[in-house]
């Protein structure tokens, strides 16, 4: 498992946190450590999915992973 902290733009409230958390938790191979306004910390299995797929899940929730 690889650990990563993502910076997420567009989040401003608890609903945003819940949406990102739900989207990330739905991915196979992801263990969400915490989601706060502006960031998400998680562990993921790089054999099951890529960082790009994780960013897509955040985008599907309506937000953007920034560098």
N, CA, C, O and CB atoms as a CASP TS submission, in Angstrom:
PFRMAT TS
TARGET T0000
AUTHOR 0000-0000-0000
METHOD Language model
MODEL 1
PARENT N/A
ATOM      1  N   UNK     1       0.845  -1.188   0.000  1.00  0.00           N
ATOM      2  CA  UNK     1       0.000   0.000   0.000  1.00  0.00           C
ATOM      3  C   UNK     1       0.883   1.240   0.000  1.00  0.00           C
ATOM      4  O   UNK     1       1.872   1.319   0.728  1.00  0.00           O
ATOM      5  CB  UNK     1      -0.957   0.004   1.222  1.00  0.00           C
ATOM      6  N   UNK     2       0.508   2.198  -0.823  1.00  0.00           N
ATOM      7  CA  UNK     2       1.189   3.488  -0.859  1.00  0.00           C
ATOM      8  C   UNK     2       0.323   4.508  -0.142  1.00  0.00           C
ATOM      9  O   UNK     2      -0.901   4.496  -0.265  1.00  0.00           O
ATOM     10  CB  UNK     2       1.484   3.935  -2.323  1.00  0.00           C
ATOM     11  N   UNK     3       0.964   5.388   0.604  1.00  0.00           N
ATOM     12  CA  UNK     3       0.254   6.462   1.290  1.00  0.00           C
ATOM     13  C   UNK     3       0.393   7.732   0.467  1.00  0.00           C
ATOM     14  O   UNK     3       1.449   8.002  -0.104  1.00  0.00           O
ATOM     15  CB  UNK     3       0.798   6.671   2.736  1.00  0.00           C
ATOM     16  N   UNK     4      -0.680   8.506   0.412  1.00  0.00           N
ATOM     17  CA  UNK     4      -0.662   9.748  -0.349  1.00  0.00           C
ATOM     18  C   UNK     4      -1.576  10.770   0.319  1.00  0.00           C
ATOM     19  O   UNK     4      -2.608  10.423   0.892  1.00  0.00           O
ATOM     20  CB  UNK     4      -1.093   9.503  -1.814  1.00  0.00           C
ATOM     21  N   UNK     5      -1.174  12.036   0.232  1.00  0.00           N
ATOM     22  CA  UNK     5      -2.032  13.136   0.661  1.00  0.00           C
ATOM     23  C   UNK     5      -2.327  13.974  -0.570  1.00  0.00           C
ATOM     24  O   UNK     5      -1.414  14.472  -1.228  1.00  0.00           O
ATOM     25  CB  UNK     5      -1.361  13.997   1.800  1.00  0.00           C
ATOM     26  N   UNK     6      -3.588  14.124  -0.873  1.00  0.00           N
ATOM     27  CA  UNK     6      -4.019  14.881  -2.047  1.00  0.00           C
ATOM     28  C   UNK     6      -4.516  16.252  -1.630  1.00  0.00           C
ATOM     29  O   UNK     6      -5.203  16.390  -0.618  1.00  0.00           O
ATOM     30  CB  UNK     6      -5.118  14.125  -2.814  1.00  0.00           C
ATOM     31  N   UNK     7      -4.170  17.257  -2.403  1.00  0.00           N
ATOM     32  CA  UNK     7      -4.767  18.580  -2.224  1.00  0.00           C
ATOM     33  C   UNK     7      -5.953  18.631  -3.171  1.00  0.00           C
ATOM     34  O   UNK     7      -5.825  18.345  -4.362  1.00  0.00           O
ATOM     35  CB  UNK     7      -3.729  19.756  -2.507  1.00  0.00           C
ATOM     36  N   UNK     8      -7.103  18.996  -2.634  1.00  0.00           N
ATOM     37  CA  UNK     8      -8.340  18.980  -3.406  1.00  0.00           C
ATOM     38  C   UNK     8      -8.934  20.382  -3.422  1.00  0.00           C
ATOM     39  O   UNK     8      -9.203  20.965  -2.371  1.00  0.00           O
ATOM     40  CB  UNK     8      -9.352  17.957  -2.819  1.00  0.00           C
ATOM     41  N   UNK     9      -9.136  20.916  -4.615  1.00  0.00           N
ATOM     42  CA  UNK     9      -9.709  22.265  -4.719  1.00  0.00           C
ATOM     43  C   UNK     9     -11.223  22.186  -4.890  1.00  0.00           C
ATOM     44  O   UNK     9     -11.761  21.208  -5.409  1.00  0.00           O
ATOM     45  CB  UNK     9      -9.076  23.039  -5.901  1.00  0.00           C
ATOM     46  N   UNK    10     -11.886  23.233  -4.443  1.00  0.00           N
ATOM     47  CA  UNK    10     -13.322  23.352  -4.596  1.00  0.00           C
ATOM     48  C   UNK    10     -14.129  22.899  -3.397  1.00  0.00           C
ATOM     49  O   UNK    10     -15.349  23.062  -3.378  1.00  0.00           O
ATOM     50  CB  UNK    10     -13.743  22.589  -5.767  1.00  0.00           C
ATOM     51  N   UNK    11     -13.474  22.335  -2.402  1.00  0.00           N
ATOM     52  CA  UNK    11     -14.185  21.874  -1.206  1.00  0.00           C
ATOM     53  C   UNK    11     -14.359  23.046  -0.238  1.00  0.00           C
ATOM     54  O   UNK    11     -13.434  23.826  -0.014  1.00  0.00           O
ATOM     55  CB  UNK    11     -13.417  20.698  -0.518  1.00  0.00           C
ATOM     56  N   UNK    12     -15.579  23.155   0.339  1.00  0.00           N
ATOM     57  CA  UNK    12     -15.807  24.274   1.254  1.00  0.00           C
ATOM     58  C   UNK    12     -16.648  23.934   2.475  1.00  0.00           C
ATOM     59  O   UNK    12     -16.855  24.778   3.347  1.00  0.00           O
ATOM     60  CB  UNK    12     -16.458  25.381   0.521  1.00  0.00           C
ATOM     61  N   UNK    13     -17.142  22.673   2.538  1.00  0.00           N
ATOM     62  CA  UNK    13     -18.047  22.355   3.645  1.00  0.00           C
ATOM     63  C   UNK    13     -18.062  20.860   3.938  1.00  0.00           C
ATOM     64  O   UNK    13     -17.385  20.076   3.272  1.00  0.00           O
ATOM     65  CB  UNK    13     -19.464  22.838   3.331  1.00  0.00           C
ATOM     66  N   UNK    14     -18.834  20.483   4.931  1.00  0.00           N
ATOM     67  CA  UNK    14     -18.956  19.092   5.307  1.00  0.00           C
ATOM     68  C   UNK    14     -19.554  18.224   4.210  1.00  0.00           C
ATOM     69  O   UNK    14     -19.192  17.056   4.073  1.00  0.00           O
ATOM     70  CB  UNK    14     -19.781  18.981   6.536  1.00  0.00           C
ATOM     71  N   UNK    15     -20.466  18.788   3.432  1.00  0.00           N
ATOM     72  CA  UNK    15     -21.054  18.039   2.318  1.00  0.00           C
ATOM     73  C   UNK    15     -19.981  17.691   1.302  1.00  0.00           C
ATOM     74  O   UNK    15     -19.964  16.583   0.767  1.00  0.00           O
ATOM     75  CB  UNK    15     -22.186  18.847   1.647  1.00  0.00           C
ATOM     76  N   UNK    16     -19.088  18.629   1.035  1.00  0.00           N
ATOM     77  CA  UNK    16     -17.974  18.391   0.107  1.00  0.00           C
ATOM     78  C   UNK    16     -17.081  17.262   0.626  1.00  0.00           C
ATOM     79  O   UNK    16     -16.685  16.373  -0.128  1.00  0.00           O
ATOM     80  CB  UNK    16     -17.141  19.687  -0.092  1.00  0.00           C
ATOM     81  N   UNK    17     -16.777  17.309   1.905  1.00  0.00           N
ATOM     82  CA  UNK    17     -15.947  16.276   2.534  1.00  0.00           C
ATOM     83  C   UNK    17     -16.617  14.913   2.384  1.00  0.00           C
ATOM     84  O   UNK    17     -15.963  13.928   2.041  1.00  0.00           O
ATOM     85  CB  UNK    17     -15.703  16.600   4.035  1.00  0.00           C
ATOM     86  N   UNK    18     -17.907  14.862   2.638  1.00  0.00           N
ATOM     87  CA  UNK    18     -18.640  13.604   2.531  1.00  0.00           C
ATOM     88  C   UNK    18     -18.650  13.069   1.102  1.00  0.00           C
ATOM     89  O   UNK    18     -18.505  11.866   0.885  1.00  0.00           O
ATOM     90  CB  UNK    18     -20.066  13.789   3.022  1.00  0.00           C
ATOM     91  N   UNK    19     -18.820  13.957   0.133  1.00  0.00           N
ATOM     92  CA  UNK    19     -18.859  13.537  -1.265  1.00  0.00           C
ATOM     93  C   UNK    19     -17.513  12.955  -1.708  1.00  0.00           C
ATOM     94  O   UNK    19     -17.474  11.925  -2.380  1.00  0.00           O
ATOM     95  CB  UNK    19     -19.242  14.720  -2.163  1.00  0.00           C
ATOM     96  N   UNK    20     -16.425  13.604  -1.336  1.00  0.00           N
ATOM     97  CA  UNK    20     -15.095  13.117  -1.704  1.00  0.00           C
ATOM     98  C   UNK    20     -14.808  11.805  -0.982  1.00  0.00           C
ATOM     99  O   UNK    20     -14.289  10.864  -1.583  1.00  0.00           O
ATOM    100  CB  UNK    20     -14.009  14.171  -1.368  1.00  0.00           C
ATOM    101  N   UNK    21     -15.139  11.743   0.283  1.00  0.00           N
ATOM    102  CA  UNK    21     -14.913  10.525   1.063  1.00  0.00           C
ATOM    103  C   UNK    21     -15.678   9.342   0.473  1.00  0.00           C
ATOM    104  O   UNK    21     -15.130   8.247   0.344  1.00  0.00           O
ATOM    105  CB  UNK    21     -15.328  10.744   2.524  1.00  0.00           C
ATOM    106  N   UNK    22     -16.917   9.558   0.123  1.00  0.00           N
ATOM    107  CA  UNK    22     -17.748   8.496  -0.465  1.00  0.00           C
ATOM    108  C   UNK    22     -17.177   8.029  -1.798  1.00  0.00           C
ATOM    109  O   UNK    22     -17.113   6.829  -2.062  1.00  0.00           O
ATOM    110  CB  UNK    22     -19.195   8.987  -0.659  1.00  0.00           C
ATOM    111  N   UNK    23     -16.766   8.963  -2.630  1.00  0.00           N
ATOM    112  CA  UNK    23     -16.226   8.623  -3.946  1.00  0.00           C
ATOM    113  C   UNK    23     -14.930   7.822  -3.822  1.00  0.00           C
ATOM    114  O   UNK    23     -14.730   6.849  -4.549  1.00  0.00           O
ATOM    115  CB  UNK    23     -15.981   9.894  -4.766  1.00  0.00           C
ATOM    116  N   UNK    24     -14.052   8.228  -2.906  1.00  0.00           N
ATOM    117  CA  UNK    24     -12.787   7.511  -2.716  1.00  0.00           C
ATOM    118  C   UNK    24     -13.006   6.151  -2.073  1.00  0.00           C
ATOM    119  O   UNK    24     -12.348   5.178  -2.442  1.00  0.00           O
ATOM    120  CB  UNK    24     -11.834   8.338  -1.861  1.00  0.00           C
ATOM    121  N   UNK    25     -13.914   6.072  -1.126  1.00  0.00           N
ATOM    122  CA  UNK    25     -14.185   4.812  -0.440  1.00  0.00           C
ATOM    123  C   UNK    25     -14.762   3.756  -1.375  1.00  0.00           C
ATOM    124  O   UNK    25     -14.624   2.559  -1.124  1.00  0.00           O
ATOM    125  CB  UNK    25     -15.134   5.045   0.713  1.00  0.00           C
ATOM    126  N   UNK    26     -15.404   4.194  -2.444  1.00  0.00           N
ATOM    127  CA  UNK    26     -16.006   3.262  -3.396  1.00  0.00           C
ATOM    128  C   UNK    26     -14.965   2.571  -4.279  1.00  0.00           C
ATOM    129  O   UNK    26     -15.276   1.580  -4.940  1.00  0.00           O
ATOM    130  CB  UNK    26     -17.008   3.995  -4.266  1.00  0.00           C
ATOM    131  N   UNK    27     -13.741   3.082  -4.296  1.00  0.00           N
ATOM    132  CA  UNK    27     -12.692   2.491  -5.125  1.00  0.00           C
ATOM    133  C   UNK    27     -12.113   1.245  -4.467  1.00  0.00           C
ATOM    134  O   UNK    27     -11.814   1.246  -3.273  1.00  0.00           O
ATOM    135  CB  UNK    27     -11.580   3.512  -5.389  1.00  0.00           C
ATOM    136  N   UNK    28     -11.960   0.185  -5.252  1.00  0.00           N
ATOM    137  CA  UNK    28     -11.337  -1.041  -4.758  1.00  0.00           C
ATOM    138  C   UNK    28      -9.847  -0.803  -4.579  1.00  0.00           C
ATOM    139  O   UNK    28      -9.175  -0.340  -5.500  1.00  0.00           O
ATOM    140  CB  UNK    28     -11.593  -2.230  -5.726  1.00  0.00           C
ATOM    141  N   UNK    29      -9.332  -1.114  -3.411  1.00  0.00           N
ATOM    142  CA  UNK    29      -7.906  -0.942  -3.156  1.00  0.00           C
ATOM    143  C   UNK    29      -7.551   0.360  -2.466  1.00  0.00           C
ATOM    144  O   UNK    29      -6.372   0.687  -2.332  1.00  0.00           O
ATOM    145  CB  UNK    29      -7.163  -1.027  -4.431  1.00  0.00           C
ATOM    146  N   UNK    30      -8.569   1.118  -2.020  1.00  0.00           N
ATOM    147  CA  UNK    30      -8.325   2.392  -1.334  1.00  0.00           C
ATOM    148  C   UNK    30      -8.773   2.297   0.116  1.00  0.00           C
ATOM    149  O   UNK    30      -9.857   1.791   0.408  1.00  0.00           O
ATOM    150  CB  UNK    30      -9.059   3.552  -2.047  1.00  0.00           C
ATOM    151  N   UNK    31      -7.940   2.782   1.014  1.00  0.00           N
ATOM    152  CA  UNK    31      -8.272   2.908   2.432  1.00  0.00           C
ATOM    153  C   UNK    31      -8.181   4.390   2.773  1.00  0.00           C
ATOM    154  O   UNK    31      -7.085   4.945   2.858  1.00  0.00           O
ATOM    155  CB  UNK    31      -7.311   2.037   3.347  1.00  0.00           C
ATOM    156  N   UNK    32      -9.327   5.028   2.966  1.00  0.00           N
ATOM    157  CA  UNK    32      -9.368   6.455   3.261  1.00  0.00           C
ATOM    158  C   UNK    32      -8.983   6.666   4.726  1.00  0.00           C
ATOM    159  O   UNK    32      -9.635   6.136   5.626  1.00  0.00           O
ATOM    160  CB  UNK    32     -10.781   7.051   2.961  1.00  0.00           C
ATOM    161  N   UNK    33      -7.921   7.442   4.959  1.00  0.00           N
ATOM    162  CA  UNK    33      -7.478   7.754   6.314  1.00  0.00           C
ATOM    163  C   UNK    33      -8.265   8.933   6.848  1.00  0.00           C
ATOM    164  O   UNK    33      -8.820   8.865   7.944  1.00  0.00           O
ATOM    165  CB  UNK    33      -5.967   8.053   6.347  1.00  0.00           C
ATOM    166  N   UNK    34      -8.319  10.030   6.072  1.00  0.00           N
ATOM    167  CA  UNK    34      -9.100  11.199   6.476  1.00  0.00           C
ATOM    168  C   UNK    34      -9.370  12.076   5.266  1.00  0.00           C
ATOM    169  O   UNK    34      -8.593  12.108   4.312  1.00  0.00           O
ATOM    170  CB  UNK    34      -8.366  12.004   7.573  1.00  0.00           C
ATOM    171  N   UNK    35     -10.484  12.782   5.325  1.00  0.00           N
ATOM    172  CA  UNK    35     -10.817  13.790   4.317  1.00  0.00           C
ATOM    173  C   UNK    35     -11.219  15.034   5.078  1.00  0.00           C
ATOM    174  O   UNK    35     -12.080  14.986   5.957  1.00  0.00           O
ATOM    175  CB  UNK    35     -11.967  13.306   3.337  1.00  0.00           C
ATOM    176  N   UNK    36     -10.593  16.145   4.738  1.00  0.00           N
ATOM    177  CA  UNK    36     -10.904  17.436   5.337  1.00  0.00           C
ATOM    178  C   UNK    36     -11.087  18.429   4.198  1.00  0.00           C
ATOM    179  O   UNK    36     -10.735  18.135   3.055  1.00  0.00           O
ATOM    180  CB  UNK    36      -9.779  17.901   6.335  1.00  0.00           C
ATOM    181  N   UNK    37     -11.627  19.588   4.497  1.00  0.00           N
ATOM    182  CA  UNK    37     -11.771  20.610   3.468  1.00  0.00           C
ATOM    183  C   UNK    37     -10.393  20.907   2.889  1.00  0.00           C
ATOM    184  O   UNK    37      -9.498  21.367   3.599  1.00  0.00           O
ATOM    185  CB  UNK    37     -12.431  21.905   4.043  1.00  0.00           C
ATOM    186  N   UNK    38     -10.231  20.645   1.608  1.00  0.00           N
ATOM    187  CA  UNK    38      -8.976  20.943   0.914  1.00  0.00           C
ATOM    188  C   UNK    38      -7.984  19.805   0.808  1.00  0.00           C
ATOM    189  O   UNK    38      -6.975  19.943   0.117  1.00  0.00           O
ATOM    190  CB  UNK    38      -8.321  22.053   1.583  1.00  0.00           C
ATOM    191  N   UNK    39      -8.236  18.672   1.476  1.00  0.00           N
ATOM    192  CA  UNK    39      -7.261  17.586   1.386  1.00  0.00           C
ATOM    193  C   UNK    39      -7.885  16.228   1.693  1.00  0.00           C
ATOM    194  O   UNK    39      -8.941  16.123   2.318  1.00  0.00           O
ATOM    195  CB  UNK    39      -6.103  17.844   2.335  1.00  0.00           C
ATOM    196  N   UNK    40      -7.191  15.204   1.230  1.00  0.00           N
ATOM    197  CA  UNK    40      -7.588  13.827   1.520  1.00  0.00           C
ATOM    198  C   UNK    40      -6.322  13.008   1.723  1.00  0.00           C
ATOM    199  O   UNK    40      -5.381  13.092   0.934  1.00  0.00           O
ATOM    200  CB  UNK    40      -8.473  13.227   0.370  1.00  0.00           C
ATOM    201  N   UNK    41      -6.308  12.218   2.785  1.00  0.00           N
ATOM    202  CA  UNK    41      -5.185  11.314   3.046  1.00  0.00           C
ATOM    203  C   UNK    41      -5.705   9.894   2.897  1.00  0.00           C
ATOM    204  O   UNK    41      -6.760   9.544   3.426  1.00  0.00           O
ATOM    205  CB  UNK    41      -4.559  11.550   4.478  1.00  0.00           C
ATOM    206  N   UNK    42      -4.950   9.086   2.170  1.00  0.00           N
ATOM    207  CA  UNK    42      -5.385   7.722   1.930  1.00  0.00           C
ATOM    208  C   UNK    42      -4.207   6.814   1.637  1.00  0.00           C
ATOM    209  O   UNK    42      -3.099   7.264   1.343  1.00  0.00           O
ATOM    210  CB  UNK    42      -6.375   7.678   0.785  1.00  0.00           C
ATOM    211  N   UNK    43      -4.479   5.523   1.726  1.00  0.00           N
ATOM    212  CA  UNK    43      -3.541   4.497   1.289  1.00  0.00           C
ATOM    213  C   UNK    43      -4.211   3.778   0.135  1.00  0.00           C
ATOM    214  O   UNK    43      -5.429   3.594   0.134  1.00  0.00           O
ATOM    215  CB  UNK    43      -3.153   3.502   2.459  1.00  0.00           C
ATOM    216  N   UNK    44      -3.419   3.370  -0.851  1.00  0.00           N
ATOM    217  CA  UNK    44      -4.003   2.657  -1.976  1.00  0.00           C
ATOM    218  C   UNK    44      -3.030   1.600  -2.492  1.00  0.00           C
ATOM    219  O   UNK    44      -1.819   1.689  -2.292  1.00  0.00           O
ATOM    220  CB  UNK    44      -4.383   3.637  -3.101  1.00  0.00           C
ATOM    221  N   UNK    45      -3.591   0.610  -3.153  1.00  0.00           N
ATOM    222  CA  UNK    45      -2.815  -0.481  -3.731  1.00  0.00           C
ATOM    223  C   UNK    45      -2.528  -0.138  -5.189  1.00  0.00           C
ATOM    224  O   UNK    45      -3.437  -0.180  -6.017  1.00  0.00           O
ATOM    225  CB  UNK    45      -3.571  -1.849  -3.609  1.00  0.00           C
ATOM    226  N   UNK    46      -1.272   0.203  -5.522  1.00  0.00           N
ATOM    227  CA  UNK    46      -0.947   0.585  -6.900  1.00  0.00           C
ATOM    228  C   UNK    46      -1.100  -0.551  -7.896  1.00  0.00           C
ATOM    229  O   UNK    46      -1.100  -0.310  -9.103  1.00  0.00           O
ATOM    230  CB  UNK    46       0.455   1.104  -6.962  1.00  0.00           C
ATOM    231  N   UNK    47      -1.230  -1.777  -7.425  1.00  0.00           N
ATOM    232  CA  UNK    47      -1.489  -2.900  -8.325  1.00  0.00           C
ATOM    233  C   UNK    47      -2.949  -2.942  -8.764  1.00  0.00           C
ATOM    234  O   UNK    47      -3.281  -3.570  -9.770  1.00  0.00           O
ATOM    235  CB  UNK    47      -1.112  -4.214  -7.651  1.00  0.00           C
ATOM    236  N   UNK    48      -3.820  -2.274  -8.010  1.00  0.00           N
ATOM    237  CA  UNK    48      -5.248  -2.284  -8.320  1.00  0.00           C
ATOM    238  C   UNK    48      -5.715  -1.031  -9.038  1.00  0.00           C
ATOM    239  O   UNK    48      -6.649  -1.090  -9.838  1.00  0.00           O
ATOM    240  CB  UNK    48      -6.037  -2.455  -7.063  1.00  0.00           C
ATOM    241  N   UNK    49      -5.073   0.115  -8.764  1.00  0.00           N
ATOM    242  CA  UNK    49      -5.477   1.347  -9.427  1.00  0.00           C
ATOM    243  C   UNK    49      -4.348   2.372  -9.380  1.00  0.00           C
ATOM    244  O   UNK    49      -3.405   2.257  -8.597  1.00  0.00           O
ATOM    245  CB  UNK    49      -6.747   1.918  -8.777  1.00  0.00           C
ATOM    246  N   UNK    50      -4.476   3.375 -10.243  1.00  0.00           N
ATOM    247  CA  UNK    50      -3.448   4.408 -10.374  1.00  0.00           C
ATOM    248  C   UNK    50      -3.883   5.687  -9.669  1.00  0.00           C
ATOM    249  O   UNK    50      -5.044   5.862  -9.300  1.00  0.00           O
ATOM    250  CB  UNK    50      -3.153   4.692 -11.858  1.00  0.00           C
ATOM    251  N   UNK    51      -2.907   6.572  -9.496  1.00  0.00           N
ATOM    252  CA  UNK    51      -3.230   7.899  -8.929  1.00  0.00           C
ATOM    253  C   UNK    51      -4.181   8.645  -9.853  1.00  0.00           C
ATOM    254  O   UNK    51      -5.010   9.433  -9.398  1.00  0.00           O
ATOM    255  CB  UNK    51      -1.939   8.738  -8.702  1.00  0.00           C
ATOM    256  N   UNK    52      -4.059   8.395 -11.149  1.00  0.00           N
ATOM    257  CA  UNK    52      -4.957   9.050 -12.108  1.00  0.00           C
ATOM    258  C   UNK    52      -6.400   8.630 -11.857  1.00  0.00           C
ATOM    259  O   UNK    52      -7.307   9.460 -11.923  1.00  0.00           O
ATOM    260  CB  UNK    52      -4.547   8.710 -13.559  1.00  0.00           C
ATOM    261  N   UNK    53      -6.620   7.349 -11.569  1.00  0.00           N
ATOM    262  CA  UNK    53      -7.975   6.860 -11.299  1.00  0.00           C
ATOM    263  C   UNK    53      -8.516   7.471 -10.008  1.00  0.00           C
ATOM    264  O   UNK    53      -9.707   7.762  -9.906  1.00  0.00           O
ATOM    265  CB  UNK    53      -7.989   5.316 -11.207  1.00  0.00           C
ATOM    266  N   UNK    54      -7.642   7.663  -9.030  1.00  0.00           N
ATOM    267  CA  UNK    54      -8.046   8.313  -7.780  1.00  0.00           C
ATOM    268  C   UNK    54      -8.473   9.754  -8.068  1.00  0.00           C
ATOM    269  O   UNK    54      -9.488  10.220  -7.550  1.00  0.00           O
ATOM    270  CB  UNK    54      -6.886   8.282  -6.738  1.00  0.00           C
ATOM    271  N   UNK    55      -7.695  10.457  -8.894  1.00  0.00           N
ATOM    272  CA  UNK    55      -8.040  11.833  -9.272  1.00  0.00           C
ATOM    273  C   UNK    55      -9.360  11.871 -10.032  1.00  0.00           C
ATOM    274  O   UNK    55     -10.144  12.805  -9.866  1.00  0.00           O
ATOM    275  CB  UNK    55      -6.920  12.456 -10.127  1.00  0.00           C
ATOM    276  N   UNK    56      -9.613  10.857 -10.868  1.00  0.00           N
ATOM    277  CA  UNK    56     -10.883  10.783 -11.599  1.00  0.00           C
ATOM    278  C   UNK    56     -12.057  10.622 -10.626  1.00  0.00           C
ATOM    279  O   UNK    56     -13.117  11.212 -10.830  1.00  0.00           O
ATOM    280  CB  UNK    56     -10.858   9.608 -12.607  1.00  0.00           C
ATOM    281  N   UNK    57     -11.868   9.830  -9.578  1.00  0.00           N
ATOM    282  CA  UNK    57     -12.930   9.642  -8.592  1.00  0.00           C
ATOM    283  C   UNK    57     -13.250  10.951  -7.880  1.00  0.00           C
ATOM    284  O   UNK    57     -14.412  11.251  -7.607  1.00  0.00           O
ATOM    285  CB  UNK    57     -12.531   8.570  -7.572  1.00  0.00           C
ATOM    286  N   UNK    58     -12.208  11.729  -7.580  1.00  0.00           N
ATOM    287  CA  UNK    58     -12.414  13.041  -6.965  1.00  0.00           C
ATOM    288  C   UNK    58     -13.154  13.952  -7.947  1.00  0.00           C
ATOM    289  O   UNK    58     -14.059  14.687  -7.550  1.00  0.00           O
ATOM    290  CB  UNK    58     -11.054  13.677  -6.542  1.00  0.00           C
ATOM    291  N   UNK    59     -12.773  13.907  -9.221  1.00  0.00           N
ATOM    292  CA  UNK    59     -13.445  14.716 -10.249  1.00  0.00           C
ATOM    293  C   UNK    59     -14.903  14.293 -10.408  1.00  0.00           C
ATOM    294  O   UNK    59     -15.775  15.138 -10.611  1.00  0.00           O
ATOM    295  CB  UNK    59     -12.709  14.593 -11.601  1.00  0.00           C
ATOM    296  N   UNK    60     -15.173  12.995 -10.316  1.00  0.00           N
ATOM    297  CA  UNK    60     -16.557  12.503 -10.405  1.00  0.00           C
ATOM    298  C   UNK    60     -17.415  13.057  -9.270  1.00  0.00           C
ATOM    299  O   UNK    60     -18.631  13.197  -9.409  1.00  0.00           O
ATOM    300  CB  UNK    60     -16.583  10.963 -10.376  1.00  0.00           C
ATOM    301  N   UNK    61     -16.771  13.371  -8.149  1.00  0.00           N
ATOM    302  CA  UNK    61     -17.491  13.961  -7.005  1.00  0.00           C
ATOM    303  C   UNK    61     -17.670  15.468  -7.171  1.00  0.00           C
ATOM    304  O   UNK    61     -18.360  16.105  -6.374  1.00  0.00           O
ATOM    305  CB  UNK    61     -16.741  13.670  -5.694  1.00  0.00           C
ATOM    306  N   UNK    62     -17.044  16.044  -8.215  1.00  0.00           N
ATOM    307  CA  UNK    62     -17.211  17.475  -8.499  1.00  0.00           C
ATOM    308  C   UNK    62     -16.057  18.353  -8.037  1.00  0.00           C
ATOM    309  O   UNK    62     -16.202  19.571  -7.939  1.00  0.00           O
ATOM    310  CB  UNK    62     -18.460  17.960  -7.863  1.00  0.00           C
ATOM    311  N   UNK    63     -14.908  17.738  -7.753  1.00  0.00           N
ATOM    312  CA  UNK    63     -13.760  18.499  -7.246  1.00  0.00           C
ATOM    313  C   UNK    63     -12.520  18.163  -8.058  1.00  0.00           C
ATOM    314  O   UNK    63     -12.577  17.319  -8.953  1.00  0.00           O
ATOM    315  CB  UNK    63     -13.517  18.204  -5.743  1.00  0.00           C
ATOM    316  N   UNK    64     -11.406  18.808  -7.760  1.00  0.00           N
ATOM    317  CA  UNK    64     -10.200  18.610  -8.550  1.00  0.00           C
ATOM    318  C   UNK    64      -8.982  18.402  -7.660  1.00  0.00           C
ATOM    319  O   UNK    64      -8.759  19.136  -6.697  1.00  0.00           O
ATOM    320  CB  UNK    64      -9.976  19.797  -9.475  1.00  0.00           C
ATOM    321  N   UNK    65      -8.195  17.375  -8.008  1.00  0.00           N
ATOM    322  CA  UNK    65      -6.924  17.166  -7.326  1.00  0.00           C
ATOM    323  C   UNK    65      -5.923  18.121  -7.947  1.00  0.00           C
ATOM    324  O   UNK    65      -5.783  18.165  -9.169  1.00  0.00           O
ATOM    325  CB  UNK    65      -6.440  15.673  -7.431  1.00  0.00           C
ATOM    326  N   UNK    66      -5.219  18.894  -7.110  1.00  0.00           N
ATOM    327  CA  UNK    66      -4.219  19.854  -7.593  1.00  0.00           C
ATOM    328  C   UNK    66      -2.853  19.436  -7.104  1.00  0.00           C
ATOM    329  O   UNK    66      -2.718  18.783  -6.070  1.00  0.00           O
ATOM    330  CB  UNK    66      -4.546  21.293  -7.124  1.00  0.00           C
ATOM    331  N   UNK    67      -1.835  19.823  -7.863  1.00  0.00           N
ATOM    332  CA  UNK    67      -0.466  19.450  -7.506  1.00  0.00           C
ATOM    333  C   UNK    67       0.034  20.227  -6.314  1.00  0.00           C
ATOM    334  O   UNK    67       1.170  20.033  -5.883  1.00  0.00           O
ATOM    335  CB  UNK    67       0.463  19.664  -8.676  1.00  0.00           C
TER
END
